[in-house]
Amino acid sequence: QYVAKETRLDHFFDALAGKLDVIIISSDAVKKKKISGTFDLSDPQAALSQMLKTMALVSYRENRTLYIYSSNEVESSMLTLNAVTRNELTTFLKQTGLFDAQYPLTSDRQQRILYVTAPPRYLALIRSAADALEAQYSVQEQGITQEDEHIQLVKLEHSFVQDREITSRGKSLILPGVASALRELLDSGPAAKTGLVPQDAGQDDIQPAETVWLGGERVRIVPLQGENSLLLKGNRNALHLINQLIRQLDTAKPQIELSLWIIDVSKN
C-alpha cells in the first residue's frame, strides 16, 4: 500500500515506476498536483490506470519511458508531407515502437496533410519521424545511395543523453546531457560548415531529433532517452567524427564514498 498525505502526485508515480519496470517522467503540471489517501499497489498497472483516470491525466509510452501529462497539456497540430504519405509514416512509427493507437493520425484523401491531437512528447516524435522520412527521400533524389549512409546506435555508459534537473539547497539546477553538449559544441562553429539545427525549434525543450553538418557531411541524431542512447545516421566519415566527440563526453565520473554511522542511544 501507498499512504499519501498532501503528497506530490509524481512521487506516487515514482513508487509505481519500479514495480512496472519503467521510467516515469511527469510534466510540471502533474508535479503540482497533490493527493491524500491509501492506495493499493498490489496491481501496479491497475493502480496507474485508475490514477490517470481519477486525476484526468494522459500518458504516452516510448519504449521503457512513460510520459504523463495533465489533460490540458494535450496539443493539436497539422503536418504537411511532401514525399511520404500518412500510411508510410504510420508504418515507420509502428516499426520503431513509437506508435500509440490512443492518438490516431488523420489526413486528407491525398494523405499529405495530417492532423493529430496528442501529448507534447508524441507530437515531437511524429514531427521528427516525418522529417527523417522526408530527408531520406531528399537524399535519394540527390543521388546519394543507401550504401553511402549507415545507421548506428551508440549507448552511453557514464552520461545521460538528455538534460536532468536536480535540486540543491532549494534551487533547481539543469545538468546538460550529451545531446545538449553536442548541440552547444557544434553551434559554436561556422554555420556554413558545422551546425546543429533542432528540427522541432519552438517545441519548448523537447528536441528529439537534430541534423548535424560536419564539413559538408550530414549526420542525423535522434536521442533515445528511454534507452539512454543516441541513434546516428550518416556516412562513415561523419559517424566517425561524431563517435569521437561522444567518447570524449561520455567519460567515467569520479566516485564519491560516504560513510554512515547509526548509533542507538538508550536511557536506562
C-alpha positions in Angstrom: 0.0 0.0 0.0 1.0 3.6 -0.6 0.0 6.1 2.0 -0.1 9.8 0.9 -0.9 12.9 2.8 -0.7 16.0 0.6 1.9 14.2 -1.4 3.0 15.3 -4.8 1.5 13.2 -7.5 4.8 12.5 -9.2 6.0 10.8 -6.0 3.2 8.3 -6.3 4.3 7.6 -9.9 7.9 7.2 -8.7 6.7 4.5 -6.4 5.0 2.7 -9.3 7.9 3.0 -11.7 10.0 0.3 -10.1 7.0 -2.1 -9.9 6.2 -1.5 -13.6 9.9 -1.6 -14.6 9.6 1.7 -16.5 11.0 5.3 -16.2 8.1 7.7 -15.4 8.5 11.3 -16.4 5.8 13.7 -15.1 5.2 17.1 -16.6 5.5 20.3 -14.4 1.7 20.5 -14.3 1.5 17.0 -12.9 4.1 17.7 -10.3 1.9 20.5 -8.9 -0.9 18.1 -8.2 -1.2 16.5 -4.7 -3.0 13.5 -3.4 -4.0 12.1 0.0 -5.2 8.6 0.9 -4.2 5.0 1.0 -3.6 3.3 -2.4 -3.4 -0.4 -3.2 -0.3 -1.1 -5.3 -0.7 -4.9 -5.5 -1.7 -4.5 -9.1 0.6 -1.6 -10.2 -0.8 -1.4 -13.8 -4.4 -1.1 -12.4 -3.2 1.5 -9.8 -1.7 3.5 -12.6 -4.7 3.4 -14.9 -7.0 4.3 -12.0 -4.9 7.3 -11.0 -4.7 8.5 -14.6 -8.5 8.3 -14.9 -9.2 9.9 -11.5 -6.8 12.8 -12.0 -7.7 13.4 -15.7 -4.2 12.7 -16.9 -2.9 11.4 -20.2 0.2 9.3 -20.9 2.5 8.3 -23.8 4.9 5.4 -23.6 8.2 5.4 -25.5 9.8 2.1 -25.1 10.6 1.9 -21.3 9.8 5.6 -20.7 6.3 6.7 -19.7 5.4 10.3 -20.1 2.5 11.6 -18.0 0.7 15.0 -18.7 -2.3 16.8 -17.5 -5.2 16.6 -19.9 -5.0 20.3 -20.6 -1.4 19.9 -21.9 -2.6 17.8 -24.9 -1.9 19.7 -28.2 -3.3 19.6 -31.7 -1.1 20.1 -34.7 -1.2 19.9 -38.5 1.7 18.5 -40.6 2.3 18.8 -44.3 4.1 15.9 -46.0 5.7 16.3 -49.4 7.4 12.9 -50.3 5.8 10.4 -47.9 2.2 9.5 -47.0 0.3 9.0 -43.7 0.4 5.3 -44.2 4.2 5.3 -44.6 4.6 7.5 -41.6 2.3 5.3 -39.5 4.2 2.1 -40.6 7.5 3.7 -39.6 6.2 4.6 -36.2 4.9 1.1 -35.7 8.2 -0.5 -36.8 10.2 1.7 -34.3 7.8 1.0 -31.4 6.7 4.7 -31.2 3.1 4.4 -32.5 0.3 4.9 -30.0 -3.2 4.0 -31.1 -4.7 6.3 -28.5 -3.7 9.3 -30.7 -4.6 8.5 -34.3 -3.2 10.4 -37.3 -6.0 11.6 -39.6 -5.4 13.0 -43.1 -6.9 14.3 -46.3 -7.5 12.0 -49.2 -4.1 12.5 -50.6 -2.6 11.7 -47.2 -0.3 14.7 -47.4 -1.9 16.9 -44.7 -2.0 15.3 -41.3 -3.9 16.3 -38.1 -3.1 14.8 -34.8 -4.0 15.5 -31.2 -1.6 14.1 -28.7 0.8 14.8 -25.7 3.8 17.1 -26.5 6.3 14.2 -26.5 4.4 12.2 -29.0 3.8 15.2 -31.2 7.6 15.9 -31.2 8.4 12.4 -32.2 5.9 12.4 -35.0 7.4 15.6 -36.4 10.9 14.1 -36.1 9.8 10.9 -37.8 8.2 12.8 -40.6 11.4 15.0 -41.0 13.6 11.9 -41.1 11.5 10.2 -43.8 11.3 13.3 -45.9 15.1 13.8 -45.5 15.6 10.2 -46.7 13.7 10.8 -49.9 15.6 14.1 -50.4 18.9 12.3 -50.1 17.8 9.7 -52.6 16.8 12.4 -55.0 20.3 14.0 -54.7 21.8 10.7 -55.9 23.2 9.5 -52.6 22.8 5.8 -52.4 21.8 3.9 -49.3 25.2 2.3 -49.3 26.7 5.7 -48.5 24.6 6.0 -45.4 24.9 3.9 -42.2 22.8 3.7 -39.1 24.5 3.3 -35.7 23.2 3.0 -32.1 25.6 4.5 -29.5 24.7 3.6 -25.9 26.0 5.9 -23.2 27.7 4.3 -20.3 28.6 7.1 -18.0 26.4 10.1 -19.0 22.8 10.9 -19.7 21.6 11.6 -23.2 19.1 14.3 -22.2 19.2 17.1 -19.6 18.5 16.3 -16.0 17.1 18.6 -13.3 18.3 18.3 -9.8 17.5 20.3 -6.6 20.4 21.6 -4.5 19.8 23.7 -1.4 16.3 24.6 -2.6 17.4 25.6 -6.1 16.8 23.8 -9.3 19.8 23.1 -11.5 19.9 21.7 -15.0 22.7 19.2 -15.8 23.2 19.2 -19.6 23.1 15.8 -21.3 25.3 14.6 -24.2 22.7 15.7 -26.8 22.8 19.3 -25.4 26.6 19.3 -25.2 26.8 18.3 -28.8 24.4 21.0 -29.7 26.3 23.7 -27.9 29.6 22.4 -29.3 28.6 22.3 -32.9 26.6 25.5 -32.8 29.9 27.3 -31.9 31.4 26.6 -35.3 30.9 28.4 -38.6 27.3 27.9 -39.7 28.2 27.2 -43.3 30.3 24.2 -42.4 29.3 23.0 -38.9 26.0 23.4 -37.3 23.3 21.6 -35.4 19.7 22.5 -36.2 16.8 21.2 -34.0 14.0 20.0 -36.2 11.5 21.0 -33.6 12.6 24.5 -32.8 9.9 26.2 -30.7 8.7 23.0 -29.2 9.7 24.0 -25.6 12.6 21.9 -24.5 11.7 18.8 -26.4 14.2 18.3 -29.2 14.2 14.6 -30.1 16.0 14.9 -33.5 18.7 17.0 -34.9 20.7 17.4 -38.1 24.5 17.8 -37.8 26.7 19.2 -40.5 30.4 18.4 -40.3 32.5 19.8 -43.2 29.5 19.3 -45.5 28.7 15.8 -44.3 25.3 15.3 -42.7 24.5 13.2 -39.7 21.1 12.6 -38.3 21.0 12.4 -34.5 18.0 11.1 -32.5 18.3 11.0 -28.7 16.6 7.9 -27.2 16.1 8.9 -23.6 14.4 5.6 -22.5 17.5 3.6 -23.8 20.0 6.4 -22.8 21.4 6.1 -26.4 21.9 8.2 -29.5 20.7 6.9 -32.9 23.0 8.1 -35.7 22.6 8.1 -39.4 25.2 9.3 -42.0 28.2 8.3 -43.9 31.2 6.6 -42.3 33.4 9.7 -42.0 30.8 11.8 -40.3 29.8 9.0 -38.0 33.4 8.5 -37.0 33.8 12.2 -36.1 30.6 12.2 -34.0 31.7 9.0 -32.2 35.0 10.7 -31.3 33.0 13.6 -29.7 30.7 11.3 -27.9 33.6 9.2 -26.4 35.1 12.4 -25.1 31.8 13.4 -23.5 30.9 10.0 -22.1 33.7 9.6 -19.6 33.6 7.9 -16.2 32.9 10.3 -13.3 34.8 10.2 -10.0 33.1 8.2 -7.3 32.1 9.8 -4.0 32.2 7.5 -1.0 30.0 8.2 2.0 30.3 6.6 5.4 27.2 6.3 7.6 27.2 5.6 11.3 24.0 4.7 13.1 24.3 5.0 16.9 21.4 3.8 19.2 21.3 5.7 22.4 19.0 4.4 25.2 18.4 5.9 28.6 18.3 3.4 31.5 
